[in-house]
Amino acid sequence: MASREKELGQQLAERRKALGFKTQQSLAESTGVLRKRISEMETGRYTGRITDLYRVLATLGLEMDFRVTSRPTLDDLESLFPAEKD
């Protein structure tokens, strides 16, 4: 398991407990997301619908941001969009 998924899972579990959701089942009842899915999220094995993840994050008062981690080089762009030949 990748460390990012594991770290996210730990943060979700800590936040759930800090907000008074003592069990995954109590969070499941509040969000309408299956307890099994919440367990998968907290253990970093979740591969389900992003809407379920967003519902859990919103209930826990969390957001997820995305950012670009790399940008294409000129060589990358040239291979994608070769120059036209006359």
Residue pairs with C-beta under 8 A, 6 or more apart in sequence:
1 43
1 44
1 45
2 44
5 44
5 45
5 46
6 43
6 44
7 44
8 41
8 44
9 41
9 42
9 43
9 44
10 42
11 62
12 38
12 41
12 42
12 56
12 60
12 62
13 42
15 60
15 61
15 62
16 24
16 27
16 42
16 60
19 60
19 61
21 27
21 30
24 35
24 38
24 39
24 42
25 35
27 33
27 35
27 38
27 56
27 59
27 60
28 34
28 35
28 37
28 38
30 59
31 38
31 52
31 55
31 56
31 59
32 55
33 52
33 55
33 56
34 52
37 46
37 48
37 52
38 56
40 46
40 47
40 48
41 53
41 56
46 53
53 64
54 64
57 63
57 64
72 80
